[in-house]
Amino acid sequence: MIIVEPLISPFVFTFIIVPLLIFGARICDMSLDTLRVIFMSKGIKYLPPFIGFFEVIIWLVAIGQVMNNLTNVVCYIAYGAGFATGTFIGMAIEEKLSLGLTSVRIITKKDPAELIQYLRAHDYGVTSINGEGGTGPVKMVFTIIKRKDLAHVVSMIKVYNPNAFYSVEEVKSVAEGVFPERPSSGIFGWFYFLRRNQVRK
């Protein structure tokens, strides 16, 4: 009688392979969950249901493996670690995508004419008004930009008005705005197309 040894021992399968599968599944479903919630907060209607379909299937696979290994503590650890890692990865992906719109409010004592001229020359919509601050007259400048342009705009604020106070707020939707027209490139370019169409409706 020939006895065939299994390629993977029961110990390795139970305490290494299964926890790794659970860990990987949780990373996937939590990354999708984080993106789904972020897309919903951005006002994108069509992507969240599509993402949710795959998210819940992956979650069922992960929780099924946990239920089949209730006495395996390593599976619990893998489940929790996958949850945390997936959330972090989802946030990193969203930050990389830089979806949505952002409102930048600038308050400065120095004349912001050069900054305003620069922004308008680069097709940013800018509104400026006179105001009264705690120590005297100030100039207030408002602009709504694409989030992916925030780093560039902030760097220009520091160049032209380094001592200006500025605040950044997320904007869910706008109508009739002025934005630089730059064709989106790369694998995620169609996200911007969906977001732009959603804003116009």
LOLO-702816 format. One record per residue (C-alpha): x, y, z; chain; residue in three letters; residue number from 1. Coordinates in nm, 2 decimals, always signed. Layout:
N
       px       py       pz   ch    aa     i
        X        Y        Z    A   ALA   NUM
...
# end
This chain:
201
       px       py       pz   ch    aa     i
    +0.00    +0.00    +0.00    A   MET     1
    +0.14    +0.34    -0.10    A   ILE     2
    +0.08    +0.63    +0.14    A   ILE     3
    +0.09    +0.97    -0.03    A   VAL     4
    +0.20    +1.25    +0.20    A   GLU     5
    +0.00    +1.57    +0.17    A   PRO     6
    +0.19    +1.86    +0.02    A   LEU     7
    +0.08    +2.09    +0.30    A   ILE     8
    +0.05    +1.97    +0.65    A   SER     9
    -0.27    +2.03    +0.85    A   PRO    10
    -0.08    +2.25    +1.09    A   PHE    11
    +0.05    +2.48    +0.81    A   VAL    12
    -0.29    +2.49    +0.64    A   PHE    13
    -0.48    +2.57    +0.97    A   THR    14
    -0.25    +2.82    +1.12    A   PHE    15
    -0.08    +2.98    +0.82    A   ILE    16
    -0.27    +2.94    +0.49    A   ILE    17
    -0.63    +3.00    +0.63    A   VAL    18
    -0.53    +3.31    +0.84    A   PRO    19
    -0.34    +3.45    +0.53    A   LEU    20
    -0.66    +3.40    +0.32    A   LEU    21
    -0.87    +3.57    +0.58    A   ILE    22
    -0.62    +3.85    +0.61    A   PHE    23
    -0.61    +3.91    +0.23    A   GLY    24
    -0.99    +3.89    +0.20    A   ALA    25
    -1.03    +4.15    +0.48    A   ARG    26
    -0.78    +4.38    +0.31    A   ILE    27
    -0.98    +4.36    -0.01    A   CYS    28
    -1.32    +4.41    +0.13    A   ASP    29
    -1.22    +4.69    +0.37    A   MET    30
    -1.04    +4.87    +0.10    A   SER    31
    -1.35    +4.85    -0.11    A   LEU    32
    -1.57    +4.96    +0.19    A   ASP    33
    -1.36    +5.26    +0.25    A   THR    34
    -1.37    +5.37    -0.11    A   LEU    35
    -1.75    +5.30    -0.13    A   ARG    36
    -1.81    +5.53    +0.17    A   VAL    37
    -1.58    +5.80    +0.03    A   ILE    38
    -1.75    +5.79    -0.31    A   PHE    39
    -2.09    +5.82    -0.14    A   MET    40
    -1.97    +6.13    +0.05    A   SER    41
    -1.85    +6.28    -0.28    A   LYS    42
    -2.19    +6.25    -0.43    A   GLY    43
    -2.10    +5.97    -0.68    A   ILE    44
    -2.41    +5.76    -0.72    A   LYS    45
    -2.32    +5.48    -0.96    A   TYR    46
    -1.99    +5.34    -0.82    A   LEU    47
    -2.09    +5.26    -0.46    A   PRO    48
    -2.35    +4.99    -0.54    A   PRO    49
    -2.11    +4.82    -0.78    A   PHE    50
    -1.83    +4.82    -0.53    A   ILE    51
    -2.07    +4.71    -0.25    A   GLY    52
    -2.16    +4.39    -0.45    A   PHE    53
    -1.80    +4.27    -0.46    A   PHE    54
    -1.73    +4.39    -0.11    A   GLU    55
    -2.00    +4.18    +0.06    A   VAL    56
    -1.91    +3.87    -0.14    A   ILE    57
    -1.55    +3.90    -0.02    A   ILE    58
    -1.67    +3.96    +0.33    A   TRP    59
    -1.88    +3.65    +0.33    A   LEU    60
    -1.58    +3.44    +0.22    A   VAL    61
    -1.37    +3.59    +0.51    A   ALA    62
    -1.63    +3.55    +0.78    A   ILE    63
    -1.71    +3.20    +0.65    A   GLY    64
    -1.35    +3.09    +0.71    A   GLN    65
    -1.36    +3.25    +1.06    A   VAL    66
    -1.68    +3.06    +1.15    A   MET    67
    -1.52    +2.74    +1.03    A   ASN    68
    -1.22    +2.79    +1.25    A   ASN    69
    -1.37    +2.93    +1.57    A   LEU    70
    -1.11    +2.77    +1.79    A   THR    71
    -0.82    +2.91    +1.59    A   ASN    72
    -0.71    +3.23    +1.76    A   VAL    73
    -0.47    +3.31    +1.47    A   VAL    74
    -0.78    +3.36    +1.24    A   CYS    75
    -0.92    +3.62    +1.48    A   TYR    76
    -0.59    +3.81    +1.47    A   ILE    77
    -0.58    +3.79    +1.09    A   ALA    78
    -0.94    +3.91    +1.07    A   TYR    79
    -0.86    +4.22    +1.28    A   GLY    80
    -0.53    +4.29    +1.11    A   ALA    81
    -0.69    +4.27    +0.77    A   GLY    82
    -0.96    +4.51    +0.88    A   PHE    83
    -0.71    +4.77    +1.00    A   ALA    84
    -0.48    +4.72    +0.70    A   THR    85
    -0.77    +4.74    +0.45    A   GLY    86
    -0.89    +5.06    +0.60    A   THR    87
    -0.55    +5.22    +0.57    A   PHE    88
    -0.50    +5.10    +0.21    A   ILE    89
    -0.85    +5.23    +0.11    A   GLY    90
    -0.76    +5.57    +0.25    A   MET    91
    -0.43    +5.57    +0.07    A   ALA    92
    -0.60    +5.49    -0.26    A   ILE    93
    -0.85    +5.76    -0.21    A   GLU    94
    -0.58    +6.01    -0.13    A   GLU    95
    -0.40    +5.90    -0.45    A   LYS    96
    -0.71    +5.95    -0.65    A   LEU    97
    -0.77    +6.30    -0.50    A   SER    98
    -1.14    +6.30    -0.59    A   LEU    99
    -1.38    +6.58    -0.53    A   GLY   100
    -1.37    +6.96    -0.49    A   LEU   101
    -1.21    +7.18    -0.23    A   THR   102
    -1.28    +7.53    -0.12    A   SER   103
    -0.98    +7.74    -0.03    A   VAL   104
    -1.04    +8.06    +0.17    A   ARG   105
    -0.74    +8.30    +0.20    A   ILE   106
    -0.73    +8.60    +0.44    A   ILE   107
    -0.43    +8.83    +0.41    A   THR   108
    -0.33    +9.19    +0.50    A   LYS   109
    -0.09    +9.20    +0.20    A   LYS   110
    -0.24    +9.29    -0.14    A   ASP   111
    -0.32    +8.95    -0.31    A   PRO   112
    -0.33    +9.10    -0.66    A   ALA   113
    -0.04    +8.89    -0.78    A   GLU   114
    -0.18    +8.57    -0.64    A   LEU   115
    -0.52    +8.64    -0.79    A   ILE   116
    -0.37    +8.72    -1.12    A   GLN   117
    -0.17    +8.39    -1.11    A   TYR   118
    -0.48    +8.19    -1.02    A   LEU   119
    -0.69    +8.34    -1.29    A   ARG   120
    -0.41    +8.30    -1.55    A   ALA   121
    -0.42    +7.93    -1.47    A   HIS   122
    -0.80    +7.92    -1.52    A   ASP   123
    -0.90    +7.90    -1.15    A   TYR   124
    -1.22    +8.08    -1.05    A   GLY   125
    -1.14    +8.35    -0.79    A   VAL   126
    -1.36    +8.58    -0.59    A   THR   127
    -1.21    +8.85    -0.37    A   SER   128
    -1.37    +9.09    -0.12    A   ILE   129
    -1.26    +9.34    +0.14    A   ASN   130
    -1.30    +9.25    +0.50    A   GLY   131
    -1.22    +9.36    +0.86    A   GLU   132
    -1.00    +9.14    +1.07    A   GLY   133
    -0.90    +9.16    +1.43    A   GLY   134
    -0.61    +9.39    +1.36    A   THR   135
    -0.75    +9.60    +1.07    A   GLY   136
    -0.85    +9.57    +0.71    A   PRO   137
    -0.79    +9.24    +0.52    A   VAL   138
    -0.85    +9.10    +0.18    A   LYS   139
    -1.04    +8.78    +0.15    A   MET   140
    -0.99    +8.55    -0.15    A   VAL   141
    -1.21    +8.25    -0.23    A   PHE   142
    -1.16    +7.98    -0.48    A   THR   143
    -1.30    +7.63    -0.54    A   ILE   144
    -1.06    +7.39    -0.70    A   ILE   145
    -1.02    +7.02    -0.78    A   LYS   146
    -0.87    +6.84    -0.48    A   ARG   147
    -0.58    +6.72    -0.69    A   LYS   148
    -0.48    +7.08    -0.75    A   ASP   149
    -0.47    +7.17    -0.38    A   LEU   150
    -0.10    +7.12    -0.33    A   ALA   151
    -0.02    +7.34    -0.62    A   HIS   152
    -0.26    +7.62    -0.50    A   VAL   153
    -0.12    +7.61    -0.15    A   VAL   154
    +0.23    +7.63    -0.27    A   SER   155
    +0.14    +7.95    -0.47    A   MET   156
    -0.02    +8.10    -0.16    A   ILE   157
    +0.31    +8.05    +0.02    A   LYS   158
    +0.50    +8.21    -0.27    A   VAL   159
    +0.29    +8.52    -0.32    A   TYR   160
    +0.14    +8.57    +0.04    A   ASN   161
    +0.36    +8.36    +0.28    A   PRO   162
    +0.20    +8.51    +0.59    A   ASN   163
    -0.16    +8.47    +0.47    A   ALA   164
    -0.41    +8.27    +0.67    A   PHE   165
    -0.59    +8.01    +0.47    A   TYR   166
    -0.84    +7.73    +0.53    A   SER   167
    -0.94    +7.43    +0.33    A   VAL   168
    -1.29    +7.28    +0.32    A   GLU   169
    -1.44    +7.00    +0.13    A   GLU   170
    -1.72    +7.08    -0.12    A   VAL   171
    -1.98    +6.82    -0.21    A   LYS   172
    -2.12    +6.99    -0.52    A   SER   173
    -2.10    +7.31    -0.72    A   VAL   174
    -2.28    +7.46    -1.02    A   ALA   175
    -2.14    +7.68    -1.29    A   GLU   176
    -1.78    +7.68    -1.16    A   GLY   177
    -1.46    +7.78    -1.34    A   VAL   178
    -1.19    +7.51    -1.33    A   PHE   179
    -0.88    +7.43    -1.54    A   PRO   180
    -0.96    +7.19    -1.82    A   GLU   181
    -0.69    +6.92    -1.80    A   ARG   182
    -0.76    +6.58    -1.95    A   PRO   183
    -0.74    +6.31    -1.69    A   SER   184
    -0.49    +6.04    -1.76    A   SER   185
    -0.41    +5.70    -1.62    A   GLY   186
    -0.62    +5.41    -1.50    A   ILE   187
    -0.84    +5.63    -1.27    A   PHE   188
    -0.91    +5.90    -1.52    A   GLY   189
    -1.28    +5.79    -1.57    A   TRP   190
    -1.35    +5.87    -1.20    A   PHE   191
    -1.31    +6.23    -1.28    A   TYR   192
    -1.55    +6.19    -1.57    A   PHE   193
    -1.81    +6.04    -1.34    A   LEU   194
    -1.76    +6.31    -1.08    A   ARG   195
    -1.78    +6.59    -1.33    A   ARG   196
    -2.11    +6.46    -1.47    A   ASN   197
    -2.25    +6.42    -1.12    A   GLN   198
    -2.17    +6.78    -1.04    A   VAL   199
    -2.35    +6.91    -1.36    A   ARG   200
    -2.67    +6.73    -1.27    A   LYS   201
# end
